[in-house]
């Protein structure tokens, strides 16, 4: 699949993904149902992958160890 976005659209989508990734971490931690938790974890990883693609399209690629580190890097680049 190929998707072309303007810089503004890319930034807005990235902001939305970062916000949603943070919210999902809380939801995953609070979920007792193992199957639902697994689906949420998979969904969070897919969203983190898209956020990383957006970041690499506009900035230098950063090696990250998972969604929570991605959220921190996207929220505070270069820290």
C-alpha positions as CSV (number, residue, x, y, z in Angstrom):
1,X,0.0,0.0,0.0
2,X,1.2,3.5,-0.8
3,X,-0.1,6.6,1.0
4,X,0.9,10.1,0.4
5,X,0.3,12.8,3.0
6,X,1.2,16.4,3.3
7,X,3.7,17.3,6.0
8,X,0.8,18.7,8.1
9,X,-1.3,15.6,7.7
10,X,1.7,13.4,8.6
11,X,2.4,15.5,11.8
12,X,-1.3,15.3,12.8
13,X,-1.5,11.6,12.2
14,X,1.8,11.1,14.1
15,X,0.4,13.1,17.1
16,X,-2.8,11.1,17.1
17,X,-0.9,7.8,17.1
18,X,1.4,8.9,19.9
19,X,-1.6,10.0,22.0
20,X,-3.4,6.7,21.3
21,X,-0.3,4.6,22.0
22,X,-0.1,6.1,25.5
23,X,-3.8,5.6,26.1
24,X,-3.5,2.0,25.0
25,X,-0.8,1.2,27.5
26,X,-3.2,2.1,30.3
27,X,-6.0,0.1,28.8
28,X,-3.7,-3.0,28.3
29,X,-2.6,-2.8,31.9
30,X,-6.1,-2.7,33.2
31,X,-7.5,-5.5,31.0
32,X,-8.1,-8.9,32.7
33,X,-9.2,-10.8,29.6
34,X,-6.0,-12.4,28.1
35,X,-7.4,-12.7,24.5
36,X,-8.5,-9.0,24.5
37,X,-5.1,-7.9,25.9
38,X,-3.3,-9.8,23.2
39,X,-5.4,-8.1,20.5
40,X,-4.7,-4.7,22.1
41,X,-1.0,-5.5,22.3
42,X,-1.0,-6.5,18.6
43,X,-2.9,-3.4,17.6
44,X,-0.6,-1.1,19.6
45,X,2.4,-2.7,17.8
46,X,0.8,-2.0,14.4
47,X,0.2,1.6,15.4
48,X,3.7,2.0,16.7
49,X,5.1,0.6,13.4
50,X,3.0,3.2,11.5
51,X,4.2,6.0,13.8
52,X,7.8,4.9,13.2
53,X,7.3,5.0,9.5
54,X,5.9,8.5,9.8
55,X,8.8,9.6,11.9
56,X,11.4,8.1,9.5
57,X,9.7,9.8,6.6
58,X,10.4,13.2,8.1
59,X,13.4,12.8,10.4
60,X,16.4,10.6,11.0
61,X,15.6,7.0,11.7
62,X,15.9,6.2,15.5
63,X,16.4,2.6,16.8
64,X,13.8,1.9,19.4
65,X,13.1,-1.1,21.7
66,X,9.3,-1.0,21.7
67,X,6.1,1.0,21.7
68,X,6.7,2.8,25.1
69,X,10.2,3.9,24.0
70,X,8.7,5.0,20.7
71,X,6.1,7.1,22.5
72,X,8.8,8.8,24.6
73,X,11.0,9.5,21.5
74,X,8.1,10.9,19.5
75,X,6.9,13.0,22.4
76,X,10.5,14.3,23.3
77,X,12.8,13.8,20.3
78,X,16.5,13.7,21.0
79,X,16.1,13.4,24.8
